[in-house]
Amino acid sequence: MILAQWDSAVASGEAAAPSHFSVRSIKAQSSINRFIPWGYFMKSDLVDELAFSSRLVRVEVLRDAVDYPVTRRSVVVNLSASDAWGQGALPTAIPPFSSTILSGARVTGTLLLVLAVGEKEDGEKSARELGWTDFYGPAKDTPVLLRSSQVEVGEVELDAALVLHQPELPKGTEAFRIKANLWFSPAGTDCGIHNQHDFIEVHTQISGHGRMQKFLDKDHDTLYEDQLLSPGNTNPVPFCLEQDGSYIYPWHQYRADTDCVWLALEYHRI
């Protein structure tokens, strides 16, 4: 197991952790030291199905997983501050704030979501039957944007200077609480341009094809960046910057090119 091999090398003096890495011993099947550039995982001991898991998308959270078998084709999202690892023919890193699709492989990581899409069916009908909330209400001429319930997944400590790529911020980790939910919109939906969040936000595509977009103003004609999202993709860098303790976002939106289900992840400073 790659992490255990690395720990053994460190213990014997054959390898050393870079000085800016945080080190924490984490209980899984054994005690494993993981070297984490963005912080360290704070809670452990759960493998559970989340409350918004359903026939549309089955969602499990893995904490301190070691060689966990992913038998069904699934999107695996690394929520933590450390690399996770997928093991097939060779071990493959799944960096923090990223995702991939695994099937018939094993995964090791401190905080992961595993999302398996159900049988193809009418996504809007299924979401409504599951009680997903219509974000804009029943009014006509508004986008169809359906939201599952939201759950707290866990807590991590992050170095915002690294996460947000702002080297001018003070170094050191802070505690964040992670919240997650799913969204659905049909093909051709502009989900609404906005620029207000009091958290760090990223999105992972679960099914269909969509995009995260940035605008100079609250006007579709001012589009200046288009990040395409296919199943298994997470937008690579959070859109926000930190300024005077708050998060500043550009005007942005999600757009569904086809019928889409995507995952929203919110990192709330505690």
TAFENHU-V621720 format. One record per backbone hydrogen bond with DSSP energy under -0.5 kcal/mol. NH is the residue of the N-H (numbers start at 0). CO is the residue of the C=O. E is the energy in kcal/mol with one decimal. If there is no record, write none. Layout:
NH&CO&E / NH&CO&E
This chain:
4&0&-2.3 / 5&1&-2.0 / 6&2&-2.5 / 7&3&-2.3 / 8&4&-1.9 / 9&5&-2.2 / 10&6&-2.7 / 11&7&-1.9 / 12&8&-0.5 / 12&9&-1.1 / 13&8&-2.0 / 14&8&-1.4 / 20&17&-1.8 / 21&35&-2.1 / 23&33&-0.9 / 25&31&-2.2 / 27&25&-0.5 / 27&29&-1.7 / 31&25&-2.1 / 31&29&-0.6 / 33&23&-1.3 / 33&31&-0.5 / 35&21&-2.2 / 35&33&-0.6 / 36&34&-0.5 / 37&80&-1.2 / 38&35&-0.5 / 41&154&-1.3 / 42&154&-0.6 / 47&60&-2.1 / 49&58&-2.3 / 52&49&-1.8 / 53&56&-2.5 / 57&115&-2.8 / 59&113&-2.5 / 60&47&-3.2 / 61&111&-2.9 / 62&45&-1.7 / 63&109&-1.4 / 64&108&-1.9 / 67&106&-2.8 / 69&104&-3.5 / 70&68&-0.8 / 73&101&-2.6 / 74&114&-3.1 / 75&73&-0.6 / 75&99&-3.1 / 76&74&-0.5 / 76&112&-2.8 / 77&97&-2.7 / 78&76&-0.8 / 78&110&-2.0 / 79&110&-0.9 / 83&93&-2.5 / 84&107&-3.0 / 85&91&-2.9 / 86&105&-3.6 / 87&85&-0.6 / 87&89&-1.3 / 91&85&-2.9 / 93&83&-3.0 / 94&92&-0.6 / 96&77&-1.2 / 97&77&-0.6 / 97&94&-0.9 / 99&75&-1.8 / 101&73&-2.5 / 103&69&-1.7 / 104&69&-1.5 / 105&86&-2.0 / 106&67&-2.1 / 107&84&-2.7 / 108&64&-1.8 / 111&61&-2.6 / 112&76&-2.1 / 113&59&-2.8 / 114&74&-2.9 / 115&57&-2.4 / 115&113&-0.5 / 116&114&-0.5 / 117&55&-2.6 / 122&120&-0.9 / 125&121&-2.6 / 126&122&-2.7 / 127&123&-2.4 / 128&124&-2.4 / 129&125&-1.9 / 130&127&-1.4 / 131&126&-2.5 / 132&146&-2.8 / 134&132&-1.0 / 134&144&-2.9 / 136&133&-1.6 / 138&135&-0.5 / 141&138&-0.6 / 144&142&-0.9 / 145&183&-2.7 / 146&132&-2.7 / 147&181&-2.6 / 150&179&-2.3 / 152&177&-2.8 / 153&177&-0.9 / 155&175&-2.4 / 156&39&-1.4 / 157&173&-2.6 / 158&37&-1.2 / 159&157&-0.8 / 161&158&-1.1 / 162&158&-2.5 / 163&159&-2.7 / 164&161&-0.5 / 165&160&-1.8 / 168&165&-2.1 / 173&157&-2.3 / 175&155&-3.3 / 176&267&-3.1 / 177&153&-2.9 / 178&265&-2.5 / 179&150&-2.5 / 180&263&-1.6 / 182&261&-2.4 / 183&145&-2.2 / 184&259&-1.6 / 187&255&-1.9 / 188&185&-1.2 / 188&255&-0.8 / 189&187&-0.5 / 190&188&-0.7 / 190&253&-2.3 / 193&251&-2.3 / 196&194&-0.5 / 199&266&-2.2 / 201&264&-1.9 / 203&262&-2.2 / 204&232&-2.9 / 205&260&-2.3 / 206&260&-2.2 / 209&228&-2.2 / 210&254&-1.9 / 211&226&-2.3 / 212&252&-2.8 / 213&224&-2.4 / 214&250&-2.9 / 215&221&-1.7 / 218&216&-2.6 / 221&218&-2.2 / 222&219&-1.3 / 223&213&-2.6 / 224&213&-1.3 / 226&211&-3.0 / 227&225&-0.7 / 228&209&-3.0 / 231&204&-2.8 / 232&229&-2.5 / 234&202&-1.9 / 238&200&-0.6 / 240&247&-1.8 / 242&245&-3.2 / 245&242&-1.9 / 247&240&-3.3 / 247&245&-0.5 / 248&194&-0.7 / 248&246&-0.6 / 250&214&-0.8 / 251&193&-2.5 / 252&212&-1.7 / 254&210&-2.7 / 255&188&-2.5 / 256&208&-1.7 / 256&254&-0.7 / 257&208&-1.7 / 259&184&-2.8 / 260&206&-1.8 / 261&182&-1.7 / 262&203&-3.3 / 263&180&-2.8 / 264&201&-2.7 / 265&178&-2.8 / 266&199&-3.0 / 267&176&-3.1 / 267&265&-0.7 / 268&266&-0.5 / 269&174&-2.6
